[in-house]
C-alpha cells in the first residue's frame, strides 16, 4: 500500500513539477528579456494613460472583463510581430499567465490604456484629447465611456457613431456610473 502511495506522490510531483519548470524556463528565455521594453512603454506614456483614473479602470473592466487579456494581447503583438496564428495563440496564452507575475493590475490597466488602438493611433489619452480636448481625468462619465468603448471595435465605431454611443451607454450601465 505504501508503495502505491509513494508512486502516486512521485506522479503528482512530476505532473506539477515539469510544467512549473517549463513555465519558469519560458519566462526566463522569452518574457524577462522584454520586461525593460515594456516598462519603458509605461514610463514614457502620458501619466494618465500609465495610471488611468478609477472611472477609466471601471469602464475597462466593463468593456473587457479585466485588463489582463487585452493588455497581454497588445504587448504580445508588439513584442512578436512576425508569428503565425498558431504560434501567436500559444505565445499569448503563456504570456497571459506570466505577464501578471511581473506587472501588477494597476500596470496592466496602464498597458491597456497606453497600447489600445483608438481608430487612428494608440492610447486612451490620445482619443480623449482628440475628441474632447480633455485629459482622461477631466472627462464626463459618458465621455470616459466613449473613450473606452472605442477600443472594442475602433474602425466600426468610427464609421457608425450611434453604435459607439450605444456601446458607451452599455459600459456606463455595467460599470454603474451615471451618465
PAZA-542562 format. One record per atom (N, C-alpha, C): residue number from 1; residue in three letters; x, y, z. Coordinates in steps of 0.02 Angstrom, whole numbers. Layout:
residues N
NUM,ALA,X,Y,Z
...
***
This chain:
residues 179
1,UNK,41,-59,0
1,UNK,0,0,0
1,UNK,44,63,0
2,UNK,96,63,41
2,UNK,139,121,45
2,UNK,177,132,-21
3,UNK,190,76,-58
3,UNK,224,82,-122
3,UNK,178,119,-173
4,UNK,114,105,-170
4,UNK,66,138,-214
4,UNK,62,213,-198
5,UNK,60,229,-135
5,UNK,58,299,-113
5,UNK,122,334,-134
6,UNK,178,302,-127
6,UNK,242,330,-147
6,UNK,243,345,-222
7,UNK,218,298,-261
7,UNK,214,308,-334
7,UNK,166,364,-352
8,UNK,111,369,-317
8,UNK,62,423,-329
8,UNK,93,491,-314
9,UNK,131,494,-260
9,UNK,164,557,-242
9,UNK,215,576,-295
10,UNK,254,527,-319
10,UNK,302,541,-373
10,UNK,267,564,-436
11,UNK,212,531,-454
11,UNK,175,550,-515
11,UNK,147,621,-508
12,UNK,120,636,-449
12,UNK,93,704,-438
12,UNK,148,756,-442
13,UNK,205,740,-413
13,UNK,262,787,-416
13,UNK,284,799,-488
14,UNK,285,746,-528
14,UNK,302,754,-599
14,UNK,249,795,-636
15,UNK,186,782,-622
15,UNK,132,818,-656
15,UNK,132,892,-640
16,UNK,153,909,-580
16,UNK,155,979,-561
16,UNK,224,1009,-575
17,UNK,275,972,-560
17,UNK,343,998,-566
17,UNK,367,1012,-636
18,UNK,354,967,-682
18,UNK,379,975,-751
18,UNK,347,1037,-783
19,UNK,281,1046,-781
19,UNK,253,1108,-810
19,UNK,278,1171,-775
20,UNK,287,1169,-710
20,UNK,311,1227,-674
20,UNK,383,1246,-696
21,UNK,425,1196,-703
21,UNK,493,1208,-726
21,UNK,492,1235,-797
22,UNK,450,1206,-840
22,UNK,445,1229,-910
22,UNK,421,1302,-913
23,UNK,372,1318,-872
23,UNK,346,1387,-870
23,UNK,400,1436,-846
24,UNK,437,1416,-795
24,UNK,492,1457,-770
24,UNK,545,1467,-824
25,UNK,561,1413,-859
25,UNK,611,1418,-913
25,UNK,586,1465,-969
26,UNK,523,1458,-988
26,UNK,495,1501,-1040
26,UNK,497,1574,-1017
27,UNK,480,1586,-954
27,UNK,481,1653,-927
27,UNK,551,1682,-932
28,UNK,601,1643,-914
28,UNK,670,1665,-915
28,UNK,695,1680,-986
29,UNK,675,1638,-1032
29,UNK,700,1644,-1101
29,UNK,660,1694,-1143
30,UNK,594,1693,-1136
30,UNK,552,1731,-1182
30,UNK,521,1795,-1154
31,UNK,507,1797,-1089
31,UNK,472,1855,-1061
31,UNK,520,1905,-1030
32,UNK,562,1882,-986
32,UNK,607,1928,-949
32,UNK,650,1973,-994
33,UNK,674,1948,-1052
33,UNK,714,1993,-1094
33,UNK,675,2054,-1120
34,UNK,608,2051,-1118
34,UNK,568,2106,-1145
34,UNK,539,2151,-1090
35,UNK,551,2135,-1027
35,UNK,521,2173,-972
35,UNK,543,2246,-973
36,UNK,606,2259,-986
36,UNK,630,2329,-987
36,UNK,595,2369,-1042
37,UNK,585,2338,-1100
37,UNK,550,2371,-1155
37,UNK,477,2387,-1135
38,UNK,444,2341,-1101
38,UNK,375,2351,-1080
38,UNK,372,2404,-1026
39,UNK,418,2403,-979
39,UNK,421,2455,-927
39,UNK,433,2523,-958
40,UNK,473,2526,-1010
40,UNK,487,2590,-1044
40,UNK,424,2618,-1076
41,UNK,382,2574,-1102
41,UNK,318,2597,-1131
41,UNK,277,2634,-1078
42,UNK,273,2606,-1019
42,UNK,236,2639,-965
42,UNK,271,2703,-941
43,UNK,337,2701,-936
43,UNK,375,2759,-912
43,UNK,369,2818,-960
44,UNK,366,2805,-1025
44,UNK,364,2858,-1074
44,UNK,293,2880,-1091
45,UNK,244,2847,-1064
45,UNK,174,2862,-1080
45,UNK,148,2923,-1044
46,UNK,95,2950,-1070
46,UNK,58,3003,-1035
46,UNK,42,2976,-966
47,UNK,54,3015,-913
47,UNK,42,2989,-845
47,UNK,-29,2963,-833
48,UNK,-79,2994,-865
48,UNK,-147,2970,-856
48,UNK,-161,2906,-894
49,UNK,-122,2891,-945
49,UNK,-126,2826,-978
49,UNK,-90,2774,-936
50,UNK,-31,2791,-912
50,UNK,8,2744,-872
50,UNK,-27,2724,-808
51,UNK,-66,2768,-780
51,UNK,-105,2754,-720
51,UNK,-174,2787,-728
52,UNK,-219,2753,-762
52,UNK,-284,2784,-778
52,UNK,-327,2798,-716
53,UNK,-369,2849,-721
53,UNK,-415,2864,-665
53,UNK,-462,2805,-651
54,UNK,-490,2805,-592
54,UNK,-532,2749,-569
54,UNK,-591,2736,-616
55,UNK,-624,2789,-641
55,UNK,-681,2779,-686
55,UNK,-659,2743,-750
56,UNK,-600,2759,-775
56,UNK,-574,2726,-835
56,UNK,-562,2652,-820
57,UNK,-534,2638,-762
57,UNK,-522,2568,-742
57,UNK,-588,2529,-738
58,UNK,-638,2560,-707
58,UNK,-704,2528,-702
58,UNK,-733,2515,-772
59,UNK,-724,2562,-816
59,UNK,-751,2555,-884
59,UNK,-711,2503,-924
60,UNK,-646,2498,-912
60,UNK,-606,2445,-944
60,UNK,-631,2377,-921
61,UNK,-645,2371,-856
61,UNK,-672,2308,-831
61,UNK,-740,2292,-863
62,UNK,-781,2343,-871
62,UNK,-846,2333,-903
62,UNK,-838,2315,-976
63,UNK,-788,2342,-1009
63,UNK,-777,2330,-1081
63,UNK,-744,2263,-1094
64,UNK,-696,2244,-1052
64,UNK,-655,2186,-1066
64,UNK,-656,2133,-1011
65,UNK,-690,2146,-956
65,UNK,-691,2099,-901
65,UNK,-632,2107,-854
66,UNK,-574,2119,-883
66,UNK,-511,2129,-847
66,UNK,-462,2158,-897
67,UNK,-415,2198,-875
67,UNK,-366,2224,-922
67,UNK,-315,2172,-945
68,UNK,-308,2118,-908
68,UNK,-253,2070,-919
68,UNK,-255,2039,-989
69,UNK,-311,2008,-1011
69,UNK,-309,1976,-1077
69,UNK,-295,2025,-1134
70,UNK,-327,2083,-1133
70,UNK,-319,2131,-1187
70,UNK,-249,2162,-1185
71,UNK,-226,2180,-1125
71,UNK,-158,2209,-1120
71,UNK,-106,2158,-1140
72,UNK,-115,2096,-1121
72,UNK,-68,2044,-1141
72,UNK,-66,2036,-1216
73,UNK,-124,2036,-1248
73,UNK,-127,2030,-1321
73,UNK,-91,2089,-1354
74,UNK,-102,2149,-1328
74,UNK,-69,2208,-1355
74,UNK,7,2205,-1347
75,UNK,30,2183,-1289
75,UNK,102,2177,-1276
75,UNK,132,2123,-1320
76,UNK,99,2065,-1323
76,UNK,124,2009,-1363
76,UNK,131,2028,-1436
77,UNK,80,2063,-1462
77,UNK,83,2082,-1533
77,UNK,138,2134,-1545
78,UNK,154,2173,-1494
78,UNK,208,2222,-1500
78,UNK,276,2189,-1499
79,UNK,283,2138,-1457
79,UNK,347,2103,-1449
79,UNK,360,2055,-1507
80,UNK,307,2020,-1529
80,UNK,314,1969,-1582
80,UNK,268,1988,-1640
81,UNK,295,2022,-1689
81,UNK,253,2045,-1745
81,UNK,254,1996,-1804
82,UNK,295,1944,-1801
82,UNK,304,1901,-1859
82,UNK,281,1828,-1847
83,UNK,235,1817,-1801
83,UNK,215,1749,-1785
83,UNK,155,1726,-1828
84,UNK,153,1661,-1841
84,UNK,93,1634,-1874
84,UNK,38,1632,-1821
85,UNK,-24,1621,-1844
85,UNK,-80,1623,-1797
85,UNK,-74,1570,-1743
86,UNK,-54,1509,-1761
86,UNK,-46,1456,-1711
86,UNK,7,1473,-1659
87,UNK,63,1499,-1682
87,UNK,117,1518,-1636
87,UNK,93,1576,-1592
88,UNK,56,1621,-1621
88,UNK,33,1680,-1583
88,UNK,-13,1659,-1526
89,UNK,-58,1612,-1539
89,UNK,-105,1591,-1487
89,UNK,-69,1557,-1429
90,UNK,-22,1515,-1444
90,UNK,16,1481,-1390
90,UNK,56,1532,-1350
91,UNK,91,1576,-1385
91,UNK,132,1625,-1351
91,UNK,89,1672,-1309
92,UNK,32,1693,-1336
92,UNK,-13,1738,-1299
92,UNK,-39,1704,-1236
93,UNK,-56,1640,-1241
93,UNK,-80,1603,-1183
93,UNK,-27,1600,-1128
94,UNK,35,1587,-1148
94,UNK,90,1585,-1099
94,UNK,102,1654,-1068
95,UNK,101,1706,-1110
95,UNK,111,1773,-1084
95,UNK,54,1794,-1039
96,UNK,-6,1771,-1052
96,UNK,-64,1789,-1010
96,UNK,-54,1763,-939
97,UNK,-18,1708,-932
97,UNK,-3,1681,-866
97,UNK,55,1719,-834
98,UNK,107,1733,-875
98,UNK,170,1759,-848
98,UNK,171,1835,-839
99,UNK,141,1873,-884
99,UNK,145,1946,-880
99,UNK,118,1973,-813
100,UNK,61,1948,-789
100,UNK,37,1973,-723
100,UNK,83,1955,-665
101,UNK,130,1910,-675
101,UNK,178,1895,-622
101,UNK,232,1949,-618
102,UNK,239,1988,-672
102,UNK,290,2041,-674
102,UNK,259,2111,-667
103,UNK,196,2118,-684
103,UNK,162,2183,-681
103,UNK,98,2176,-640
104,UNK,88,2223,-593
104,UNK,28,2219,-552
104,UNK,-33,2243,-593
105,UNK,-91,2238,-564
105,UNK,-153,2253,-601
105,UNK,-154,2326,-622
106,UNK,-128,2371,-581
106,UNK,-125,2442,-599
106,UNK,-84,2452,-662
107,UNK,-28,2418,-667
107,UNK,13,2423,-727
107,UNK,-20,2391,-788
108,UNK,-60,2339,-776
108,UNK,-97,2308,-832
108,UNK,-150,2357,-859
109,UNK,-183,2394,-814
109,UNK,-228,2447,-837
109,UNK,-189,2498,-878
110,UNK,-130,2515,-855
110,UNK,-88,2563,-891
110,UNK,-70,2537,-960
111,UNK,-50,2474,-965
111,UNK,-33,2446,-1031
111,UNK,-93,2446,-1077
112,UNK,-151,2429,-1051
112,UNK,-213,2431,-1091
112,UNK,-224,2502,-1116
113,UNK,-220,2550,-1071
113,UNK,-234,2620,-1088
113,UNK,-184,2649,-1138
114,UNK,-121,2631,-1131
114,UNK,-68,2657,-1174
114,UNK,-70,2626,-1244
115,UNK,-80,2560,-1247
115,UNK,-72,2523,-1309
115,UNK,-136,2512,-1349
116,UNK,-194,2524,-1319
116,UNK,-257,2511,-1353
116,UNK,-264,2554,-1416
117,UNK,-283,2523,-1470
117,UNK,-294,2559,-1533
117,UNK,-360,2596,-1528
118,UNK,-360,2660,-1549
118,UNK,-419,2701,-1542
118,UNK,-448,2722,-1610
119,UNK,-429,2688,-1663
119,UNK,-455,2704,-1729
119,UNK,-407,2744,-1772
120,UNK,-365,2783,-1741
120,UNK,-316,2823,-1778
120,UNK,-245,2810,-1753
121,UNK,-237,2809,-1688
121,UNK,-172,2793,-1659
121,UNK,-185,2752,-1596
122,UNK,-140,2755,-1549
122,UNK,-146,2714,-1488
122,UNK,-151,2759,-1427
123,UNK,-186,2734,-1377
123,UNK,-191,2769,-1313
123,UNK,-258,2801,-1302
124,UNK,-283,2791,-1241
124,UNK,-347,2822,-1223
124,UNK,-340,2898,-1217
125,UNK,-283,2921,-1191
125,UNK,-273,2993,-1185
125,UNK,-273,3027,-1252
126,UNK,-243,2995,-1302
126,UNK,-243,3024,-1369
126,UNK,-314,3032,-1396
127,UNK,-356,2981,-1386
127,UNK,-425,2986,-1409
127,UNK,-462,3041,-1371
128,UNK,-454,3042,-1304
128,UNK,-489,3093,-1264
128,UNK,-468,3163,-1284
129,UNK,-404,3173,-1295
129,UNK,-379,3239,-1317
129,UNK,-405,3258,-1385
130,UNK,-406,3211,-1430
130,UNK,-429,3224,-1499
130,UNK,-504,3236,-1501
131,UNK,-542,3196,-1466
131,UNK,-616,3200,-1469
131,UNK,-645,3255,-1425
132,UNK,-616,3264,-1366
132,UNK,-647,3309,-1317
132,UNK,-602,3366,-1295
133,UNK,-539,3364,-1314
133,UNK,-492,3416,-1293
133,UNK,-480,3415,-1218
134,UNK,-486,3355,-1187
134,UNK,-479,3348,-1115
134,UNK,-432,3290,-1099
135,UNK,-406,3292,-1038
135,UNK,-367,3235,-1013
135,UNK,-417,3182,-987
136,UNK,-393,3122,-976
136,UNK,-437,3068,-953
136,UNK,-471,3086,-886
137,UNK,-435,3118,-842
137,UNK,-462,3135,-777
137,UNK,-516,3189,-778
138,UNK,-523,3225,-833
138,UNK,-572,3279,-838
138,UNK,-633,3260,-880
139,UNK,-637,3199,-903
139,UNK,-693,3177,-944
139,UNK,-756,3167,-902
140,UNK,-813,3182,-932
140,UNK,-877,3165,-900
140,UNK,-884,3089,-905
141,UNK,-930,3060,-866
141,UNK,-939,2987,-870
141,UNK,-954,2962,-942
142,UNK,-997,2996,-979
142,UNK,-1013,2973,-1046
142,UNK,-953,2981,-1093
143,UNK,-913,3033,-1084
143,UNK,-853,3042,-1124
143,UNK,-801,2988,-1107
144,UNK,-794,2972,-1044
144,UNK,-748,2919,-1023
144,UNK,-771,2852,-1052
145,UNK,-836,2839,-1049
145,UNK,-863,2776,-1076
145,UNK,-851,2772,-1151
146,UNK,-860,2826,-1186
146,UNK,-848,2827,-1258
146,UNK,-775,2815,-1273
147,UNK,-731,2844,-1233
147,UNK,-659,2837,-1243
147,UNK,-638,2764,-1234
148,UNK,-666,2729,-1186
148,UNK,-650,2658,-1177
148,UNK,-687,2616,-1229
149,UNK,-748,2633,-1244
149,UNK,-788,2593,-1291
149,UNK,-756,2589,-1360
150,UNK,-723,2641,-1381
150,UNK,-692,2643,-1448
150,UNK,-643,2585,-1457
151,UNK,-612,2562,-1402
151,UNK,-562,2509,-1407
151,UNK,-593,2441,-1424
152,UNK,-658,2435,-1416
152,UNK,-692,2371,-1430
152,UNK,-694,2356,-1504
153,UNK,-707,2406,-1545
153,UNK,-711,2398,-1618
153,UNK,-699,2466,-1651
154,UNK,-637,2491,-1649
154,UNK,-624,2559,-1670
154,UNK,-646,2577,-1741
155,UNK,-631,2536,-1789
155,UNK,-647,2551,-1858
155,UNK,-723,2554,-1868
156,UNK,-757,2506,-1841
156,UNK,-830,2504,-1848
156,UNK,-863,2562,-1811
157,UNK,-839,2576,-1751
157,UNK,-870,2630,-1712
157,UNK,-856,2699,-1740
158,UNK,-799,2709,-1771
158,UNK,-785,2774,-1801
158,UNK,-829,2786,-1862
159,UNK,-849,2732,-1896
159,UNK,-894,2738,-1954
159,UNK,-966,2746,-1932
160,UNK,-984,2721,-1874
160,UNK,-1053,2723,-1851
160,UNK,-1055,2747,-1779
161,UNK,-1058,2813,-1771
161,UNK,-1055,2843,-1704
161,UNK,-1114,2824,-1661
162,UNK,-1172,2807,-1691
162,UNK,-1229,2787,-1650
162,UNK,-1214,2720,-1615
163,UNK,-1179,2675,-1648
163,UNK,-1159,2612,-1616
163,UNK,-1110,2626,-1560
164,UNK,-1064,2673,-1570
164,UNK,-1016,2691,-1518
164,UNK,-1054,2720,-1458
165,UNK,-1102,2763,-1471
165,UNK,-1142,2792,-1416
165,UNK,-1180,2738,-1377
166,UNK,-1208,2690,-1413
166,UNK,-1244,2635,-1380
166,UNK,-1196,2593,-1337
167,UNK,-1137,2580,-1364
167,UNK,-1088,2541,-1327
167,UNK,-1066,2579,-1263
168,UNK,-1056,2644,-1270
168,UNK,-1036,2684,-1212
168,UNK,-1090,2682,-1158
169,UNK,-1152,2686,-1177
169,UNK,-1207,2683,-1128
169,UNK,-1210,2615,-1094
170,UNK,-1197,2562,-1131
170,UNK,-1194,2495,-1102
170,UNK,-1138,2491,-1050
171,UNK,-1080,2518,-1067
171,UNK,-1024,2517,-1020
171,UNK,-1040,2556,-957
172,UNK,-1074,2613,-965
172,UNK,-1093,2651,-905
172,UNK,-1140,2611,-861
173,UNK,-1186,2575,-892
173,UNK,-1233,2534,-855
173,UNK,-1197,2478,-818
174,UNK,-1154,2443,-854
174,UNK,-1117,2387,-824
174,UNK,-1072,2410,-767
175,UNK,-1039,2467,-777
175,UNK,-992,2492,-726
175,UNK,-1028,2530,-670
176,UNK,-1093,2541,-678
176,UNK,-1133,2576,-629
176,UNK,-1112,2648,-617
177,UNK,-1091,2681,-672
177,UNK,-1076,2752,-670
177,UNK,-1133,2789,-704
178,UNK,-1157,2841,-673
178,UNK,-1213,2879,-701
178,UNK,-1190,2918,-763
179,UNK,-1233,2922,-814
179,UNK,-1214,2962,-874
179,UNK,-1210,3036,-860
***
